[in-house]
Amino acid sequence: MDNRLHERTQMTLHTSPTGKTWGVIELEHLAKPESVTVYLDGHLITPESFDIYGQPIISKEMALYFTWKRQMAMKTDSLITCEEVPATVRYEQDEISVPKSSFDSVAGIQRCLGSMEDFTRMLNNRKRYLKTQKQKGMSLSEFVNTNHLGEYVIWKRFILDKFASIFRIARDIDMEFIPDVCELSFFDSQVGSDSYPYGTAIIPDAGSVCPICGRKFSIYDMQTRSISLINEKHCHTACKEDYYKLQADTQESFSWYEIKQ
């Protein structure tokens, strides 16, 4: 007997700011990837991969193919795009297997700053835990009879909020007495909650490599350097600046050479 959850949902097209497109099938619960069976618009398919929640990731080509087929079947106007395709997923529910304190306490987060692997795992555990709490209308900040908010600042550079997002503080904070990890409420009391701008942080996955210099991203990069994107890939901001400068200098050099000829 198949005791897996049976969920009717849909595949949705996602496009990143860099133009990368893929399909995501969002599930109500965490899923064990090895247990997942996916029917997309009635067809049994094999996902390209799975995200940190165990949700199926559909390749750009497959996502567009089924989207176009759905659009034609619905006989919609060619100027209207159908961006949701019905899906049925069977899966075993997964659980968070680590203590909450390992990703939602000053001491726990501090222990995750030794390597990119630990750092990435901590960020992912916050996201995975939040998904289990959303069904209850809760967030990382839900503690009974405490003032704990589930929000932290790391290296005076990154903010972890109670919705498992990570933000980059847009200016240097020169206060040596602020520790590597502290609660956001303490940070704001020292710096001033309205005194620093911030935006969404760009964080490479553990093991990924800067496509320009060829160095694997390290925890040192997170602590001291800025990370950017180039051609849908993470890179060091300094490398990106050098890349475009050399590109411009090379084009100028060749243009001058052609003029001389």
C-alpha positions in Angstrom: 0.0 0.0 0.0 1.3 3.5 -1.0 1.2 5.6 2.2 2.8 8.6 0.6 1.0 12.0 0.6 -1.0 12.7 -2.6 -1.0 16.3 -3.5 -2.6 18.1 -6.4 -0.7 21.3 -7.2 0.8 23.0 -10.2 4.1 23.8 -11.9 4.9 27.5 -12.0 7.4 29.2 -14.3 10.1 31.1 -12.4 12.5 33.6 -14.1 15.4 35.0 -12.1 16.6 38.7 -12.5 19.5 37.3 -14.7 17.0 35.7 -17.1 17.3 32.1 -16.0 14.0 30.2 -16.4 12.9 26.9 -14.7 9.8 25.3 -13.4 9.0 24.7 -9.7 6.3 22.5 -8.2 5.6 23.8 -4.7 4.5 21.3 -2.1 2.7 21.9 1.3 5.3 19.9 3.2 9.0 19.0 3.2 9.5 16.0 0.9 12.0 13.2 0.7 13.3 13.5 -2.9 13.9 9.8 -3.3 10.2 9.2 -2.6 8.8 11.7 -5.1 6.7 10.7 -8.1 5.6 13.5 -10.4 2.8 13.7 -13.0 2.8 16.9 -15.0 -0.4 17.5 -16.8 -1.1 13.8 -16.5 2.3 12.7 -17.8 4.8 10.8 -15.6 8.0 12.9 -15.7 11.4 12.9 -14.1 12.4 16.2 -12.5 15.8 17.8 -13.3 16.6 18.1 -9.6 15.1 18.9 -6.3 15.4 22.1 -4.2 16.2 22.3 -0.4 12.6 21.5 0.4 12.5 18.3 -1.7 10.3 20.1 -4.3 10.7 19.0 -7.9 12.7 21.4 -10.2 11.7 21.2 -13.9 14.2 22.1 -16.6 13.6 25.2 -18.7 12.9 23.1 -21.8 10.4 20.8 -20.1 8.7 23.7 -18.3 8.2 25.7 -21.5 7.2 22.6 -23.4 4.4 21.7 -21.0 3.4 25.4 -20.7 3.0 25.8 -24.4 1.1 22.5 -24.7 -1.3 23.7 -21.9 -1.7 27.0 -23.6 -2.6 25.4 -27.0 -5.0 22.9 -25.2 -6.8 25.9 -23.6 -6.9 27.6 -27.0 -5.8 30.9 -25.3 -4.9 34.0 -27.3 -1.2 33.7 -28.4 -0.5 36.9 -26.7 -1.5 35.4 -23.3 0.8 33.0 -21.6 -0.3 30.2 -19.4 2.3 30.0 -16.6 0.7 27.3 -14.4 0.5 23.6 -15.4 -1.5 21.1 -13.2 0.7 18.6 -11.4 0.1 15.6 -9.1 2.9 14.6 -6.7 3.2 11.6 -4.4 5.9 11.9 -1.7 6.9 11.0 1.8 7.0 13.9 4.2 10.4 14.8 5.5 11.3 16.2 8.9 13.9 18.6 10.4 16.5 16.4 12.0 18.6 19.0 13.7 17.9 21.0 16.9 16.4 24.4 16.2 19.1 26.0 18.3 21.7 25.0 15.7 20.2 27.6 13.2 18.2 29.9 15.5 20.5 31.0 18.3 23.7 33.1 18.6 25.8 30.1 19.7 24.4 27.8 17.0 24.9 30.2 14.2 28.4 31.1 15.5 29.3 27.4 15.2 28.3 27.5 11.5 30.7 30.2 10.4 33.7 27.9 10.0 33.1 26.7 6.5 30.9 27.4 3.5 29.3 23.9 3.9 28.2 24.7 7.5 27.1 28.2 6.6 25.0 27.0 3.6 23.5 24.2 5.7 22.5 26.7 8.5 20.8 29.0 6.0 18.9 26.1 4.4 17.8 24.7 7.7 16.2 28.1 8.5 14.3 28.0 5.3 13.3 24.3 5.7 12.1 25.0 9.3 10.1 28.0 8.2 8.3 25.9 5.6 7.2 23.5 8.4 5.9 26.5 10.4 4.0 28.3 7.6 1.3 25.7 7.8 0.7 26.9 11.4 0.9 30.6 10.5 4.2 30.8 12.4 7.7 32.1 11.7 11.2 31.7 13.2 10.3 34.2 15.9 7.6 32.1 17.6 8.7 31.5 21.1 6.3 31.4 24.1 6.8 34.0 26.8 10.2 35.3 25.5 11.3 38.4 23.6 13.4 36.3 21.1 12.8 37.5 17.6 14.7 34.9 15.5 16.6 37.6 13.7 20.4 38.0 13.7 23.3 40.0 12.2 26.5 38.2 11.1 29.9 39.9 10.7 28.1 43.3 10.7 27.4 42.4 7.0 24.3 40.2 6.8 20.9 40.2 8.4 19.0 37.0 8.9 15.3 37.8 9.3 12.5 35.8 10.9 11.3 34.7 7.5 14.6 32.9 6.7 15.7 35.6 4.2 19.3 37.0 4.2 20.1 40.6 3.5 23.3 42.5 2.8 24.0 45.6 4.8 25.0 48.2 2.3 27.6 50.1 4.3 30.5 49.2 6.6 29.8 49.3 10.3 33.0 50.2 12.2 32.1 49.1 15.7 34.6 46.5 16.9 32.7 45.6 20.0 29.8 44.1 18.0 30.5 40.4 17.9 30.5 38.2 14.8 26.9 37.1 15.6 24.4 39.0 17.5 20.6 39.4 17.7 19.3 42.1 15.4 17.6 43.9 18.3 21.1 44.4 19.9 22.6 45.5 16.6 19.9 48.1 16.1 20.3 49.4 19.6 23.9 50.1 19.0 23.9 51.2 15.3 20.4 52.6 14.9 17.7 50.7 13.1 17.3 53.5 10.4 21.0 54.3 9.9 22.0 51.6 7.4 20.5 50.6 4.1 20.3 47.0 3.0 19.3 44.8 0.1 19.0 41.1 -0.7 22.3 39.3 -0.3 23.9 37.3 -3.1 25.2 34.0 -1.5 26.9 31.3 -3.5 26.3 27.7 -2.6 29.0 25.7 -0.9 31.4 24.2 -3.4 30.7 26.7 -6.2 33.6 28.5 -8.0 34.0 32.0 -9.2 33.9 31.6 -13.0 36.5 34.4 -13.5 39.3 33.7 -11.1 38.6 30.0 -10.7 38.8 30.1 -6.9 36.2 28.2 -4.8 34.1 30.6 -2.6 35.2 30.4 1.0 33.8 31.6 4.3 36.5 34.3 4.1 34.8 35.7 1.0 31.5 35.9 2.9 33.2 37.7 5.7 35.3 40.2 3.8 34.3 40.4 0.1 31.3 41.4 -2.0 29.7 38.8 -4.3 28.0 39.6 -7.6 26.5 37.8 -10.6 27.8 37.4 -14.1 26.1 35.3 -16.8 23.8 33.8 -14.1 26.8 32.7 -12.0 28.1 33.9 -8.7 31.5 35.7 -8.9 33.6 38.0 -6.8 32.6 41.6 -7.3 36.3 42.6 -7.7 36.8 39.9 -10.3 33.7 41.1 -12.2 35.0 44.7 -12.2 38.4 43.5 -13.5 36.7 41.4 -16.1 34.8 44.3 -17.6 37.7 46.7 -17.3 39.9 44.2 -19.2 37.2 43.7 -21.8 36.8 47.5 -22.3 40.6 48.0 -22.5 41.0 45.1 -25.0 38.3 46.5 -27.2 39.8 50.0 -27.1 43.2 48.6 -27.9 42.0 46.7 -30.9 39.9 49.7 -32.1 43.1 51.8 -31.9 45.0 49.2 -33.8 42.4 49.1 -36.6 42.5 52.9 -36.9 46.3 52.8 -37.3 46.0 50.2 -40.0 
